[in-house]
């Protein structure tokens, strides 16, 4: 892959490699969910994620988790029991994005105004 694929002139950014990556992590909570699963607890249940994030509604968390699962960034494991037990973890594809999030965190620490 070359840098030219990320910044082609005259092409819609959504059709570039950069745009594709942004489409996967774009959204208010996607990176936060991924970071929680990577840095704090590798397997979390829905209510654990909700408590950890704190500012997210149940509806938004549910929608965001579905999007992350559709993009194959997280795994959803449902245990057949009553009450139902569902656990979320990063997929290998999701784990491959963590270095990008780490760099963003480092940059933020160095450049915060």
N, C-alpha and C positions, 0 to 999 in steps of 0.2 A: 504494500500500500504506500502510496506517495501522498505528500501534502497537497498535491494538485487536486486530489479527489475531495478535499475538504473545503476548498475555497474557489471553486470554478466561477468565473465571471459570466454574468448574464444568465445564470441558471438558478431556478428556484432553490433556496437553501434546503428545502425538504427533500430534494433529489440528490443531495450530497451525502457523503459519509458522515460529515459533521452533523447535518440535519437529522440523519437516521439515529445517531447516538442521542442527540437532544430529544428526539421523540420518545425514546425509551425512558429517560430520566426526568422529562419535563413534568411538572406538576408540583404542587406545594409540598406534598408529603412523600413522594416516591423515594427520594434520596434519604429522607429521615428514616423511613421504614427499613430501607436497605442497610443504613448505617447502624441502626439498632441491632439488626440481625447479625451484622458482621462484627461489631465491637463489644456488645454488651451481653447478648444471649443468643446463641446460634439457632435455638428453636423456641418460638414463642407462640402462645395461643392468642386468639383475637382480643380477649379482654386485657391480657398483659400488654399487648401493643397499644391498646386504647389508653390504658393508664400511663404507660411510658411516654406517649406523645402528649397526652393531656388536652391539647387544644383541637382535636379532630372529632368530628361527629361520627356516630356509628355508621351512618349512611356513606359518608365520605371514605371512611376506613375500608368498608366493605367494597366499595367501587374501586378504590386504589389497589387493594389486594387482588381483585379480579383482573385488573389491567396488568399488574406485575406478573401474575400467573400466566395470562395470555401471552405476554412477551417473553415467557420462559425465564424470568429473572428470579422468581421465587417458586418454591415447591409447596404445595398444599397437601397435607396428609390427614385424611379423615379416619378416625378410629370408630368402628361400629359399636357403639355403646350408648347407653342412656344415662345422663344426657349426652348428646354428641360431643365428641372431643376432636377439635381440628387444630392442627399445628402448622406453623409456617416456618420455613427456613430458606436460606439462599440456595439457588441452584448453582451449578458450576459456572454457568453463563453469568449469573448475578455476581458471583464472587469475582469474576474477571473484571467487573466494573469498580470494585472497591479501591484499587490503586488510584483511579481517577478521582474518586471522592476524597481519598486521603490527600492528594495534591491540592484539591480545592480547599480543604480544611487548612492545610499549611499556608497556602496563599492568603487565605482570609486572616489567619493569625499574624502574618507579616504586613498586611496592607490595610488592616482595619483603621478607619479614620476616627 
